[in-house]
Amino acid sequence: MSLDNPKTLNDEAIIRLAERVETAQRYATPIHKLTQDYPDMTLSEAYRVQTALRRSYEARGQRVIGWKAGLTSKPKMAQMGVSTPGVGFLTDAMERPANSKITVSDLIHPRVEAEIAFVTKSELSGKVTTEQVMAATDYVQPALEVIDSRFSGFKFDLESVIADNSSSARYVPGGRMIRPDALDLRTVGVVLEHNGEIAQIGAGAEVLGHPAEAIAMLVGVLDDMGEVLPAGSFVMAGAITAAVAVKPGDTITARFYEMGSITVTFTE
């Protein structure tokens, strides 16, 4: 995926939009779509807003530890009404341990997705293949992502969600760490349970045909942004199933075929 080049927003407008998004994220306050005020915003400009947001969080002491691919499964695209994947950054402050309690009072529309995460052992840059992604991967492991769109009613367009860091909020690594070639990641089955009942099922192939394809896409987007994926990055390949909304008192368990499981509970 290549980013468009035309600019309709100047640097001052980019900073203002990043501040608007950051305020919504920090104070769990919903806002309307950015394209409501800037209908001609391009995808390139949306990533400029995301980059400004990232720089602000880094200036506040958060450390970027990796990235996530978003909207990479057909169920997720259908759920959100978009047709193109995107990427977002992950910081150390977003991480939560498996078997922990995650508060939702500081979130607006918390929803949970099951994903396969890649941890890299060498840098990836430019336009890469799935084979290159696999060769650069140290191990893969299960992960849960808690997404939280800051837009009213969880309704957005691609440009707005990219600017909102692809709805990133929390992530939970867990399960078993395994070699990337130890399993056919396309056929890894996942069962997502909500309060003990099966809520969603899927397999790795839901993610662009192969989870490594999502990582290759992500590296290509980073290249368009003038970035690389460093060695040691934690990268989530995107949701295998549609997201499940959660509220205080809920428990989510994701069971991955031969990769273990992750459980988290949500509190006020």
TIBA-813471 format. One line per field, with one value per residue (C-alpha): x, z, y; residue in three letters; chain. Coordinates in Angstrom, 3 decimals, decimal comma, padded with zeros to 6 digits. Each point is the difference from the previous one (the first is absolute). Layout:
// residues N
X: c(X	...)
Z: c(Z	...)
Y: c(Y	...)
resn: c(ALA	...)
chain: c(A	...)
This chain:
// residues 268
X: c(000,000	001,471	-000,909	-001,307	002,072	-002,350	-000,187	-003,055	001,079	002,941	002,257	-001,974	-003,231	001,728	001,176	-003,465	-001,605	002,583	-000,729	-003,732	000,531	002,414	-002,462	-002,733	002,304	001,332	-003,357	-002,255	-002,086	-001,696	000,454	-001,500	001,816	002,899	-001,228	-003,143	002,159	002,558	-001,895	002,960	002,474	002,185	001,338	003,502	-001,171	-001,736	003,345	001,626	-002,527	000,822	003,713	-000,547	-001,996	002,838	002,581	-002,156	-000,284	003,749	000,593	-002,121	002,303	-001,763	002,166	-001,139	000,592	-001,682	-002,905	-003,348	-001,765	-003,667	-003,095	001,770	-002,811	-003,142	-002,232	001,660	-000,216	-003,666	-000,623	001,529	-001,070	003,479	001,923	003,683	002,315	002,021	002,678	000,483	002,780	000,213	001,643	001,172	-002,782	-002,648	001,198	-001,889	000,998	-002,011	-002,400	-000,228	-002,918	-000,347	-001,909	-002,492	-000,979	002,815	-001,265	-002,991	-000,987	002,186	-000,044	002,262	001,630	002,174	003,172	003,326	003,017	003,443	003,228	002,804	003,670	001,202	-001,037	-002,553	-000,231	-001,265	-002,377	000,346	-001,490	-001,659	003,095	002,202	-002,346	000,172	003,795	000,257	-002,332	001,449	-003,300	-003,754	-002,469	-003,663	-001,191	-003,190	-000,572	-002,425	-000,983	-001,802	-001,140	-000,178	-002,707	-003,626	-001,968	003,125	-000,645	002,852	001,599	003,491	001,678	-001,481	000,863	003,593	000,394	-001,395	002,880	-002,239	-002,052	003,006	-000,562	001,335	001,657	000,642	002,763	-000,361	-000,142	003,004	002,896	000,715	002,170	-001,855	000,409	-001,112	-003,635	-001,848	-001,185	-002,781	-001,705	000,482	-003,526	-001,148	-003,011	-000,922	-002,139	-002,048	-001,001	000,486	-002,071	001,460	-000,298	002,220	002,021	002,511	003,358	003,216	-000,907	-002,641	002,875	000,773	000,335	003,022	000,912	003,515	-001,629	-001,390	003,475	001,362	-002,770	000,860	003,697	-000,976	-002,110	002,879	002,243	-002,458	000,233	003,795	000,218	001,360	-001,058	002,894	001,294	-001,703	-003,342	-003,276	-002,457	-003,619	-001,273	-003,614	-003,276	-000,833	-003,673	-002,394	000,464	-002,049	-001,256	000,785	-001,162	001,000	-000,353	000,602	002,650	001,561	001,988	001,663	001,067	002,526	000,612	003,331	000,958	-001,685	-002,584	-000,379	-002,580	-000,749	-002,736	-001,420	-000,743	-001,306)
Z: c(000,000	-000,989	001,601	-002,062	-000,276	-000,434	003,056	001,139	003,619	001,146	002,907	002,443	-000,867	000,375	003,511	000,970	-001,127	001,845	003,160	-000,487	-000,306	002,949	002,233	-000,958	000,752	003,309	001,404	-001,621	-001,636	-003,323	-002,958	-003,471	-003,076	-001,039	-003,571	001,167	000,332	-002,659	-002,682	-002,387	002,452	-001,798	001,308	-000,023	002,213	002,340	000,521	000,607	002,802	001,382	-000,123	001,853	002,602	000,333	000,484	002,721	001,910	-000,335	001,365	003,010	000,683	-001,755	-002,071	-003,320	000,188	-003,208	-002,399	-000,869	-003,235	000,102	-002,033	-001,545	000,132	-002,103	003,111	001,509	-003,226	-000,320	003,655	-000,380	-003,560	-001,464	-002,710	000,545	002,854	002,043	002,685	003,446	002,566	003,360	003,116	003,226	001,898	-001,992	001,056	002,583	001,268	-000,647	002,805	001,104	000,687	-002,533	000,905	-002,515	001,733	-001,908	-003,354	-002,146	-002,128	001,207	-002,284	-000,068	-002,900	-000,172	-002,057	-000,817	000,953	-001,614	001,807	-002,392	000,258	-002,865	-001,571	-002,790	-002,422	-003,444	-001,898	001,374	-000,618	002,449	-000,275	001,079	002,887	001,163	-000,273	002,069	002,726	003,239	001,228	-000,181	002,877	000,772	000,944	000,924	-001,074	001,742	-002,576	000,786	-002,706	001,267	-002,520	001,074	-000,465	-001,094	-003,518	-002,152	-003,421	-000,893	000,249	003,427	001,462	-001,266	001,651	003,192	-000,088	-001,421	003,227	002,026	003,757	001,819	-000,974	001,863	-001,093	001,220	-000,853	-001,397	-001,887	-003,004	-003,110	-002,907	-002,120	002,712	-001,059	-003,146	001,258	-002,578	001,690	003,638	001,372	002,587	002,306	001,782	003,091	001,677	003,576	-000,729	-003,191	-003,496	-001,571	-003,094	-001,843	-002,802	-001,413	-000,928	-003,694	000,800	000,247	-003,640	-000,788	002,321	003,099	-001,380	-002,977	002,417	001,408	-003,534	-000,679	003,224	-000,884	-003,359	001,672	002,362	-003,049	-001,507	003,294	-000,113	002,830	000,478	002,259	002,439	001,292	003,261	-001,008	001,271	-002,898	000,018	-003,339	000,396	001,217	-000,988	000,898	000,464	003,261	003,121	002,126	003,724	003,219	003,692	001,319	-003,350	-000,574	-003,376	-000,825	-003,362	-000,772	-002,806	-001,562	001,385	001,113	003,397	001,311	001,541	002,552	001,246	002,172	-000,325	002,927	000,548)
Y: c(000,000	003,351	003,290	002,860	003,175	002,985	002,270	001,903	000,527	002,100	-000,936	002,123	-001,806	-003,383	000,930	001,270	-003,245	-002,092	002,002	-000,574	-003,749	-000,141	001,840	-002,456	-002,933	001,324	001,082	-002,631	002,682	-000,811	002,320	000,170	-001,261	002,195	-000,026	001,751	003,121	-000,940	-001,948	000,130	-001,557	-002,542	-003,292	001,474	002,848	-002,436	-001,748	003,402	000,554	-003,454	000,788	003,296	-001,943	-002,518	002,764	001,539	-003,278	-000,533	003,496	-000,992	-002,954	-002,872	-002,336	-001,442	-003,759	-001,030	000,365	-001,529	-000,694	000,877	-000,834	-002,987	-002,560	-000,113	-000,285	003,066	002,022	-000,904	000,861	003,464	000,763	000,532	-001,832	000,858	-001,121	002,469	000,101	001,511	000,227	-001,785	001,429	-001,592	001,790	-001,880	-003,469	-002,050	-003,479	-003,137	-001,014	003,619	002,305	002,796	003,139	001,356	003,235	001,716	-001,323	001,007	-003,006	-002,917	-003,048	-003,051	-001,821	-003,125	000,321	-001,647	002,121	-000,112	000,916	000,866	-000,956	002,189	003,281	000,067	002,911	000,872	-002,261	-003,526	-003,438	-002,365	-002,203	002,893	000,712	-003,612	-000,044	003,189	-001,325	-001,348	-001,459	000,390	-000,102	000,609	003,469	001,789	003,569	002,321	002,581	003,250	002,356	003,542	000,886	000,282	-003,200	-001,922	001,339	001,269	000,065	-001,217	003,408	000,722	-003,409	000,176	003,403	-001,594	-002,505	-002,732	-000,116	-001,226	-000,099	-003,111	-003,271	-003,251	-002,405	-003,577	-003,673	-001,857	001,521	-002,218	000,080	001,586	-003,124	-002,426	000,305	000,962	003,371	000,023	-002,945	001,006	-000,067	002,521	-000,125	003,242	-000,579	002,730	-000,854	-003,691	-000,034	-000,264	003,447	-000,251	-002,622	000,379	-001,004	001,757	000,042	002,624	002,484	000,849	-003,716	-000,363	002,055	000,629	001,721	002,591	000,587	000,452	002,515	001,816	000,215	001,466	002,685	000,797	000,357	002,484	001,914	-000,028	-002,540	-003,518	-002,871	-000,459	-003,324	-000,921	001,509	-001,447	000,050	-001,103	-001,278	001,077	-001,438	-003,560	000,539	002,890	001,894	-000,761	002,911	-000,269	001,644	-000,209	-003,540	-001,673	-002,668	-000,744	-003,130	-000,600	-003,574	-000,499	-003,413	-001,320	003,530	000,170	002,422	003,460	001,095	003,512	001,473	003,492	002,274	003,507)
resn: c(MET	SER	LEU	ASP	ASN	PRO	LYS	THR	LEU	ASN	ASP	GLU	ALA	ILE	ILE	ARG	LEU	ALA	GLU	ARG	VAL	GLU	THR	ALA	GLN	ARG	TYR	ALA	THR	PRO	ILE	HIS	LYS	LEU	THR	GLN	ASP	TYR	PRO	ASP	MET	THR	LEU	SER	GLU	ALA	TYR	ARG	VAL	GLN	THR	ALA	LEU	ARG	ARG	SER	TYR	GLU	ALA	ARG	GLY	GLN	ARG	VAL	ILE	GLY	TRP	LYS	ALA	GLY	LEU	THR	SER	LYS	PRO	LYS	MET	ALA	GLN	MET	GLY	VAL	SER	THR	PRO	GLY	VAL	GLY	PHE	LEU	THR	ASP	ALA	MET	GLU	ARG	PRO	ALA	ASN	SER	LYS	ILE	THR	VAL	SER	ASP	LEU	ILE	HIS	PRO	ARG	VAL	GLU	ALA	GLU	ILE	ALA	PHE	VAL	THR	LYS	SER	GLU	LEU	SER	GLY	LYS	VAL	THR	THR	GLU	GLN	VAL	MET	ALA	ALA	THR	ASP	TYR	VAL	GLN	PRO	ALA	LEU	GLU	VAL	ILE	ASP	SER	ARG	PHE	SER	GLY	PHE	LYS	PHE	ASP	LEU	GLU	SER	VAL	ILE	ALA	ASP	ASN	SER	SER	SER	ALA	ARG	TYR	VAL	PRO	GLY	GLY	ARG	MET	ILE	ARG	PRO	ASP	ALA	LEU	ASP	LEU	ARG	THR	VAL	GLY	VAL	VAL	LEU	GLU	HIS	ASN	GLY	GLU	ILE	ALA	GLN	ILE	GLY	ALA	GLY	ALA	GLU	VAL	LEU	GLY	HIS	PRO	ALA	GLU	ALA	ILE	ALA	MET	LEU	VAL	GLY	VAL	LEU	ASP	ASP	MET	GLY	GLU	VAL	LEU	PRO	ALA	GLY	SER	PHE	VAL	MET	ALA	GLY	ALA	ILE	THR	ALA	ALA	VAL	ALA	VAL	LYS	PRO	GLY	ASP	THR	ILE	THR	ALA	ARG	PHE	TYR	GLU	MET	GLY	SER	ILE	THR	VAL	THR	PHE	THR	GLU)
chain: c(A	A	A	A	A	A	A	A	A	A	A	A	A	A	A	A	A	A	A	A	A	A	A	A	A	A	A	A	A	A	A	A	A	A	A	A	A	A	A	A	A	A	A	A	A	A	A	A	A	A	A	A	A	A	A	A	A	A	A	A	A	A	A	A	A	A	A	A	A	A	A	A	A	A	A	A	A	A	A	A	A	A	A	A	A	A	A	A	A	A	A	A	A	A	A	A	A	A	A	A	A	A	A	A	A	A	A	A	A	A	A	A	A	A	A	A	A	A	A	A	A	A	A	A	A	A	A	A	A	A	A	A	A	A	A	A	A	A	A	A	A	A	A	A	A	A	A	A	A	A	A	A	A	A	A	A	A	A	A	A	A	A	A	A	A	A	A	A	A	A	A	A	A	A	A	A	A	A	A	A	A	A	A	A	A	A	A	A	A	A	A	A	A	A	A	A	A	A	A	A	A	A	A	A	A	A	A	A	A	A	A	A	A	A	A	A	A	A	A	A	A	A	A	A	A	A	A	A	A	A	A	A	A	A	A	A	A	A	A	A	A	A	A	A	A	A	A	A	A	A	A	A	A	A	A	A	A	A	A	A	A	A	A	A	A	A	A	A)
